Amino acid sequence: MAVSQTRQQPQSLKALMGVRDLILGGSVRPGERLSELAIAEKLGISRTPIRAALARLEQEGLLELIASGGFAVRGFTREEVIDAIELRGMLEGTAARLAAERGAAPARMKAIKDLVRALDDAVCDRPEDMDFERYVELNAAFHTTLAGLAGSETIRREIERVTRLPFASPSAFLDKQADVPAFRQSLLVGQAQHKAIVNAIELREGGRAEGLAREHARLARQNLEYVIAEDRSLLRRVPALALVGE
């Protein structure tokens, strides 16, 4: 995928992150039905991108379809969240290893290296100067490209499936989360891991590529556990676990 194709329409991204933030911010309870109209009015966005965002979040596992029509909020256990992230890491690790061992097509390698360079521009050296919206878009494109790098439709399809599990999507970020310095710093670590994964694949180092990809997924788990166990005061600013039970 070319870098120029990764930018979403601003309203689409605003709707997706805004609805996700409402869900995870405790504004609605598990089992509660979401109103398209009420959300559109609250976020100041038309109903079309809101409708698309609700469908996307149902795919991610944050919402569930209800018999009467529309979507309701799901609740999760902590174990579900951790297992979903771990499973994504295992599958992405396999994708990276196979790409290294089999050799990725030159066009695919160029695409993922272009994405890494574009991510560098979005991240910058100082977390406070980061273009967070651009990072979200490019990070999603990186992971999509990685999933298909080995040319295995089976692996690509399974990664797509697992990223629909709760919190497992590599793009499951929140607007408020971007304001936390520790989180922004973790994105610098994540970008260093992106580079290392691509380097290992290019050098045909399958075991290293797999290990790096798994470690990269664990960064999301570490961010989650930091909020849960080490600094619960962040829940007031980053209520990412409002729907997650202990």
Secondary structure, DSSP 8 states (H G I E B T S, - for coil): --GGG----HHHHHHHHHHHHHHHTTSS-TT-B--HHHHHHHHT--HHHHHHHHHHHHHHTSEEE-TTSSEEE--EEHHHHHHHHHHHHHHHHHHHHHHHHH---HHHHHHHHHHHHHHHHHH-SSGGG--HHHHHHHHHHHHHHHHTTT--HHHHHHHHHHTTSTTTSTT---TGGGG-HHHHHHHHHHHHHHHHHHHHHHTT-HHHHHHHHHHHHHHHHHHHHIIIII-GGGGGT--TTTTEE-
